[in-house]
Amino acid sequence: MRKNTKTQLCKPIVLSSCDPLVWDQVRQAKQIMIETGYLPSYADFIPEEIVFMWERSIRYGIVWDGQVNVPHLTEAQFDAVRERKKLFIDIAKEFIGEFQGILEDTEFTMSITDENGVILTKTNNSDRIWHNEMSIDVGDVWNEQYVGCTAHTLALAYNRPVQIIGPVNFFKVLENNISSAAPIFNEYGDTIGTIRLVQKNADVSRLMTHTLGWVTSVATAISGHLKLSRRDKRLKLMNSTLNATFAHTEDGYLSIDESGYVIHMNKEASKLLNLGNEKIKSSFFNILTDSTLVKDSLKSGRAMLNQYLSVDTGEVITFTADIEPFFGERKKHAQGAVIRIKRKSDLIKAKKDFSTANITFNRIIGKCSAMETLKETAKLIAKKPINVLLLGESGTGKEVFAQAIHNHYNQTGPFIAINCASIPANLIESELFGYEAGAFTGAEKQGRKGKIEYADGGTLFLDEIGDMPMELQPVLLRVLEEKRVTRIGGYKSIPVDFRVIAATNKPMCGKLAENNFRQDLYFRLSVVNLEIPPLRQRGEDILLLADNFIKNICSNFNIPACTLSAEAEKLLLEFNWPGNVRQLQNAMTYAVTVASSRTIYPCDLPKDITENDVAVSATKLDDIKNIEKQVILRTIKDMGNATDAAKYLGISRATLYRKVKE
């Protein structure tokens, strides 16, 4: 096939005239060129494409004044062509058939050739018109090598429409005709044949120059029909393949166009959503209880994974789905989306494993300068999908900030939390990475997804990250770097995309110094460090939090609201709060429970708070410990290693390690 480069827009090759003198000049110029090899100067009006083909015709050794003698394909050869060109021939015959009646009693004949000049089909009047001069049969090979310059060989050689008067034809026997031809293209722009219209013994006084437009239009129509037929065939094949593929998957799949109309739906989707054909004749948007997520995905062209959607088809069915937009050839905007509906077993398991992320920054109580600055910084960080390490003592609210960061960036995605200290070391690997069926004794028969897979499209919160077993750290590092996870006992690498928020209440530099935590994993997790201040450093926030806890507790217990007395407030502000916000919440629960009136007095508070001397002593002792802590950590940082730091501080290396661990 000849490759066409926007040939349908190219200028036609035309040498057409009603002037007999022009016919004679062309005839004489061609004969002079055959005899001398040169074109006479008066013939410079002849298009160069014609002159070049005359030159090639001479080199082929074609006897211009002899009889047209072309090869004919054997039956087996033509059968092979017919098999290869079946769709083209069938479409061409339809068009040829439409012109049979029109051309029957005229001197016009129409035929279709392939890209090699083989005649594939012709009008019935061809035999009547040409029976004295030559035989033109289906299967004849009319290419440039055998017939030289003609309208259809020019069209094939230059991929352009052609109209020529008779003398342009290289053979003398064709010099009284006028011919028009146009190339036919497939859907890839390749020339796959021509259509030609020949008027035998043309009368120059009745020359029909409009035949060029006629054959060009017919060629365009055949090309277009061929493209549509092949596209329809391809779509049917793709649809069959799609049906066969999705018939054996446990997930439900449906595809919609940009207006929400269902293009395709497999049986599992119909079953999971209780959808029949009669229920999806209107837009899929109409049965979604809220179509915002799907519309946003189509508008932005961005995939949305693990989204909760609901349909109402007489009963409300909630499911999780992946929404994956697809694009047309220009890829400017989404033309539809494929929606994957998770199978029921995954839905149940996912709901069990999904943590509730309902905290936003607006719900975090705190007006002290440290908390205001921390919240503003966290909001800026939350807008970008970067990993965050939350530092702070136990009970300061690290998970609260993790939820707020998640909701500020991707509220609809899953929030998966795992406490690295609370899960036995021998189980944390399967919890994180999942496992295949039969991976180990006691494994579920169907295998199980890990928390990392469930976090796909959302956030993975790793609490107490400092307690992660050393042997799992390189595996987690590889997952974070490659964004792929492999289940235990499996070989398939599963793509995942999630944000990691890690948290610890232990100084990570101590873990690094003791070689209990990989430095490369630490830097991967701590793109940004956020340190949450302890409650004792938050001043009046203590009372704000206490009032909020009291209000919520009273509401939950269905009892009248309580308030703190001035004496109780003073004790709360003076207390050290080693358990931080969690301890304050427990204290307020105790106070509301034992209070005999609607006012909470010091006697209603837990004893560890009312023993003020102990609280003051604890505060002083804690201040001393904090100073020692800062000196040790700063010295390790400045000296670069534990040995030099111990020498500088005048203590043994073992003592330094013990203090760092504490």
N, C-alpha and C positions, 0 to 999 in steps of 0.2 A: 504494500500500500504506500502511496505517496502521502507524506505528511503535509497537511494544509495549515498555513499560518494566516488566519483571518482572510482566507482567499475569497470568501463570499462578499467581501467588501472591495475586492480588486477590480480594476477597470477591465472591461471585456476586450478581447482582441477582435477588431472589426475591420474587414475590407469588403465593403458593400457599395454598389453603385448601379444606377439605372442607365448609365451612359455606356453604349456599346464600345466607344473608343477606349474607355478605361479597361474593359474586358480584354480588348486586343492588346493594350500596353502590358497588362499583367501576363498574358499568354506569351508575348514576344520576349519579355524580360526573363521569364522562366526558361524559355528555350535557349536564349543567349547564355544564361547562367549554366545550363546543362552542357552546352557546347564549349564554353570558354572558362567556366569556373568563376566568372565575375558577373556582378549585377550592373546593368547599364545605369548611368547617372540619372536618366529621366525617371527611373523607377524608385526614387528615394521615398516615395509616398507609401511604399509597401512596408507594413510593420516588420521590425527586425525579427520577431519570433517566427514569422513565416519564412523569411530569408534563411534563418538558421536551420529550420526544418528542411527546406529545400536542399541545403548543403548536406545535411545528414542523409537525406533520401538518396542523393548521388553517391555518397560513400557506401550506402548499403548495397549499391549495384542494382537498384530497381530500374527496370526498362520502362521509361515513362510512356512510350507509345505502344507498349505491349498490352497483353490481357492481364486483368487482375487475377492473380493466382495465390490464394491464401491457404494455409494449412487448416485442416479440420480435425477437431478433437475426436478421439475414439469414443465409443460408447462408455467405456469404463472411465476414461478421463473426464468426460462431460458429467457423468454421474457423480464423480468426486467434487466437481465444481458446483453442481446442483445441491449436493449435500451441504457443502460449506456455505453456499449463498442462498440457502432455502428461504430465509426470511426476506432477503432483498428481492429475490425473484418473485415471491408471492406478492409483495407490495407493488413491484414494478408491473406485474401482469394486470393488477387491478387498475392502475393508471392507463396502461396501454389499452385495456379493454374499454375504458371510457371514451377513447378517441377512435375506436374501430369504425363506428358508424359515420363519424364526421369525415374521416379520411378515405373511406371505402371507394368513392367515385372520383377521387382527386389524384393528382400526380405527386402527392406527398406521402412519404413513408416515414414511420417512426420506429426506432429500435433502441434497446438498452444493451450496453456492454458492461463487462466488469473492468477492473483496473488494468487488466492485461489486453483489453480490446476484444475479448471473447464475447460474441453475440449471445445474450441470454434469452431475449424474447424480442418479437417484432410484430408489426401490424400485418394482418392477413393479406393486404394488397401488395406486399413487397414482391411476391413471386410474379404477379401479373405485370407489375411495372418493369421489373428487371430481367424477365425471362429471356429476352433476346441478347442482352449484353453480357450478363454474368449471373451466377447463382449466389444468392445471399441466404445462408442457412444458419439456424441456431447451432452454435458450436463452432462456427467459423472464427478464425483468429485474425481480426482486423487491427493489428497493431502497427506502430510506426515502422518496424523493421520490414514488414511485407507490403504495406500500402503507402508508406511515406506520408506526405503532408495531406491531412484531411481535417475536417472540423473537429471530429471527436479525438483524433490523435493530438491535435493542438491543445484541446481541453484537458486531456490527460497529462500532457507534458508540462503545462503551465498552470494547471488548477484554476483556469479562468473560463468564463463563458466565451463562446466564439461564434462569429458569423462571417462566412466567406462566400465570394462569388466563385463560379466554377473553375476558372483557370488557376486559382490558388491550389486546388487539388493537384497533387503531383502527377497522377495518372491522367493521360489524355482522354480516356474514355469517360472521365468524370467531369470534363471541362464545361459541360452545358448545364450543370446543376448549381443550385445554391443550397448551402448547408448551414444549419445552426446546431450547436451542441453546448452542453453545460455539464460540469462535473457534479457528481453526487457524493455527499460526505456522510460518514457515520457519526456517532455521538462524540467521538474523540477528535473529530476534525480531519480524519484520514479520507483521501479520495478512494472510493470503492467502486467507481464506475462512471458511466456517462449516459446521458440521453441525447439522441441526435435526431434531427428532423431534416429530411432531404427532399427538395423539390426538383424532380427530374425535368430536363429540357425547359429550364426556367425562361419565361418570357420577360425580358427586361422591362417591358412596358407595364407588366403587372407584377412587379417584384414585391414580395410581401416581407418588408423589412421587420415587421412586428414579430416575426417568428422567433427572433432572439429573445424577446421578452417572454414569449410563450414557453420556450424550452427552459429558460432560467427559472420561471415560476414553477414549472412541473418538477424540475430538479430539486428546488427548494422544498416543495411539498413532499416529494419522496423522502428526502433527507429528514424532514421533520417527522414524517410518519414512521420512518425507520427508528429514529431516536425514541419516540414515544412507545413503540412496540417493544424495543429492547428494554426500555426502562420499566415498562409494565411487566415484562417477563422477569426482569431482575427483582422487582419488588415482590412478585409472587414467590420467587425462589427464596428471597430473604425472609418473607413471611413464613414460608414453610419451615425454613431453618430455625427461625425464631420460635415457632410453635413447638418444633421438635426439641429444641434446647430447653425452653421453659417448662415443657411438659414434665420433665424429670427433676425439677428443682423443688425444694420444700418451701422456698420463699415465694411470695406473691409479687408479680410484676405487672405494672400497667404503664402504658405510655400515653401521654396527652399532647395535643398541639398547644400553641400559644394562647388559644381561647379556652382551653380546658377540656375540649372534646376528646374522648377516649379513642386512640388510634388502635391500640391492641391491649388485650388483657388475658393473662393466662388463667387456667382453671383454679390455681391455688389462690390468686387474688380475688377471684369471684367468690370462692368459698370463705376466705378469711373475712371479707367485707360484706358477705351476704348480698352480693350484687348479681343481678341478672341483666340480660341485654336490654330489657324494657326499662331498667332503672338508670341506664347510662346514655339514653338517647339525647338528653340535654347535657350541658357542660358539667364536668366533674366538680367544678367550683360550687355548683348548686347543691350538691349533697354533702360537701364539707361544711362542718359547723363553723369553721374559720379558715378561709382560703388564703389568708395573708401570707403565711410562710411560703406556700407554693408560688404565689404571684411574685413575691419578693425574689425568690430564686430565679424565676423566669426573667424578671426585669434586670437583675444584676448579672445573670449568667453564672452565678456562683453556686456550687453544690452545697447542700445543707444535709448533714448526716445526723442520724439518731434523733429525728424530730418527732414530737408527739402530735398526731393528727387524729381527728374524729370525723366519722361520716354518720349521717342520719338517714337511714333508709327504712324508717318505721321503728327502728331501735338504734340507739347511739352506740357505735363501736369505736373504741379508742385503740390506736395502734402506734407503733414507732416505725418510722420510714426514713429511707435515704432518698433525697430528691436530687437528681443529676440532670441538669439541663443539657440539651443537644442543640447543635447549630447547623445552619445551612452552609452552602459553599462559601459565601462571603464572610461568615463568622462575625457579623456585626452585632447580631442580637440572637437570643435563644428562640428557636422555632418550636420548642416543646420541651418536654422533660420525661425521663423515665423515673418512675417511683417504685422503689423496692420496699415491699411490706414484709417486716420481719416475721418469721414463723412463730407460732404461739409459744413453743417451748422457750424460745429466746426472749419473747416478751415477758413471760413469767419470771424468768431468771434475771432479766435486766431490771425489772421492777424491784426485785429483792436486793439487787446489788447497787442500784442507784441510790446515792445519798441525797437527802433533801437540801437543796441550796436555795434558801428563801431569804437570806440576809443581803441587803443592799447597803451602800454607804450611808444612805439617809437614815437607816435604822441603827447605825453604830453611834452609841451615846458617848459624848466626850467633847468638852469645850475648852480644855486646857490647850495651851499653845502647842505642846508636843503632839497631842492627838490631832489637832486641826492640820498641822503641817504634815503629819503622817497620812491622813486621809487624802489631802490634796495630791501628795506624791503618789499614793497608791492609785488614785483615779487616772493620773497621767500614764502610769505604767500599765494599768488595766486595758487601755485602749490598744495596746500592741501585744501580739501573741508571743511574748517572751517569757522565759522561765523566771520564777521568783522564789527566793528563799526567805521565809519568815523566821525571825529570831525573837526569842522572848521566853520568860519564865513560864512554868506551867500555870495554866489558868488565866493568862493575860488576854486570850481571845484570838489565837492564831487562826483557828478554823473560821472564825467569824470574818476575819479579813480575807481569807481564802475564798469564801463564798461570795463576799462583796466584789472581789476582783473578777471572779468568774461571771457573775451576773452583769457586771458593768460591760463586759466584752461579748459574752455569748450566753445570754440567759436561757435560750432554748436548748442548748447542748447539754449532754449529761455531765454531772458532777460526781466523780467517783473518788471516794475517800478510803484510804487504807492506813491503818496504824502499824508501822513497821515494828513497834515494840510489843504490841499486844498479840500478834500472830506468831505461833511457834516457828522457829527457824526452818524446820523441815516442811512447813506448809506455805511459807511466804512465796516461794518460787511458783508453785501451782496457782496461788491466788493472783499473782501479778501476771503471769504469762499464759495461764491456762494449760490444758493438756489434751492430747488425743485419746481416743478410746483405747483402753488396754495399756496405757502408758506405764501404770504401776498398779500394784495390788490395792484394791479399794477404789480405783478410779471409776467414775460413772461410765456406763456402757457406751453412751453416745459422745463421750468426751465433754469438755467444758471450756467455755471462753474464760480468759483471764480478765482482771480488772483493766488492764491496758487496752484490750479490744473494746470493752464496754465504754472506755473513755474516748473512743474515736469520735472526733467532731466536738469534743468538749474539754474538760479539765480533769487531770489526775492529781489528787491531793495526797501527798506522801507525808503523813505526820510522823514525828519522831524519826526522821530520815537518818539521824546519826546512829540508830540501832539496826540499820539494815546489815545483814550478814555480809562479810567481806567477799565471799564467793559469788554473791549475786550482783555486786556492784559493777563488774565489767559487762555483764549481760544487759543491765539497765542502761549503761553508757552506750552500748551498741544500738539499742532500741532508740535512744534519744538522737543518736547521730544519723541513723539510717531511716528512721520513721517506719520501721517494719518490725514485726514481732513473730517469733516462731514458737508454737506451743511445745510443751514437753512431750517428747516422743514423736514429734511431727517433723516434716521436712519442708512444708509449704511456708513461705515467707509472706505474711499478711500485712498489707499496707495499713498504717494507722497515722492519724494526724491529731495530736492533742497538745494541750499546754500542761506543763508541770508546775505545780506550786508545792514546794517542800517546806517543812517546818521542823524546828528543833528547839529544845530548851537547854541544850548543852553547847558549850563553846566548841565550834567546829575546828578551830585552830589546834585545840588539844587533841582531837581525833586525828588530825593530819600529822601532828608531831609524833603521835604514838603509832603511826602507820595503820590505824584502824579504819581509815576512810581514804578512798582514792582521791588524789588531788585533781585529776582530770575530770572526774565525776562532780566533784565539788564546784569547779569552775563552770561546768555545764549547767548545773542546777542554780548557781548563784549569779545569774546574769545581773540580777538586781537583788540587793539585800534590804529588807525592811525590818527594823528592830522595833518591836512593840514595847512601850514603856511599862514597867510594873505599876500596879495600882497605887502603891505608896507614893509614887512620883507624880500622880495626876491631880492632887489637891481636891478642889471642889467637885471634880468628876465623881468622887466617891459618893457624895450625897445625891448627885443626879442619878447614878446607877442604883443606889439604894432605894430611892423613891420609885423608880421604874419597876424594880423587882417587887416592891411591896404592892404596887398597883396591880401588876399582873397576877401575883399570888392571891391577892384578895379576890380578883375576878375569877380565877380558876377554882378557888375554894367556895365561891358564892357567899362571901361574907362582906360586911361593910368595909369601906376603905379605911386604912390606918395611916397615921402620920408619925413621924419621928419627933420626939421631944428634943429640946435644945441640948440637954445633957447627953442624950443618946448620940446626937450628931457629933458632939465634941469627942466622944469616945471613938466613933468611927473614923474621924479625921486623924486622931492620934495613933490609931492602931497600925501595926507594921504590914499586915496583910500578906503573909508569906504564901498563902494560897491564891492571892490575887482576886480577880473578878469572880471566879468560881466559888471561892471561900465566902465572898461578900453575898453572893446569891444564896448560899446555904444558910448563912447567918440570918438573912432576912426571912427565909422560909421558917426558920426556928422561931424568930421573934413574932411573926404573925400568928404562928400556931399557939404559942404560950401566952401571948398578951391577953390580959383580962379586960382591957378597954380598947378604945379605938386609937389610943396614943401609945406608942412604943417607948418605954422608959428603959434606962440602963439595966434594970433588973430583968428585963425581957430578953436581953442579949446573951449570947453564949458566954460562958465563964472566961474563955481565953481572951475575950475582948474587954470584959469588965475588970480584969486584973491589970490595971493600968501600969503598975510598976514593971510587971513582966513585959508589957508591951513596949514601955520606954526603953528597958534594958535590951529587949530584942532589937529595937530600932538602932541603938548605939552599936550593938554587936554586929548588926547587919551592915552598918556604915563602915565599920572597920574591915569586915570581910570584903566589901565592895572595893575599898581602897587597895587591899592586898591583891585582889583579883585584877584590877586595872594595872597595877605595877608589874605583876607577873606576865600578863598578856602583852603589855607594851614592851617589856624587856625581851621576850621571846621574838617579837616582831622585829625589834631593832637589831638584836644579835644574829637573827637568822636561823639559829638552831638551839636545841634544848641544852646541850653541853655547855656552850658559851654563856647562855642565860643563867644556868645554875652557878657557874663560877662567879659571874658578876654579882649575883644576889647573895653569894656566900652560903649556899645550901647545896646539899648533894643532889645529883640528878634524879635519884629515886624519890627524894622529897618533893622535887619540882613536879615530877610526873603525878605524884599523889595529889598535890594541891590542884594541879590542872584538872585531874579527873574529878575532884570534889567540886 
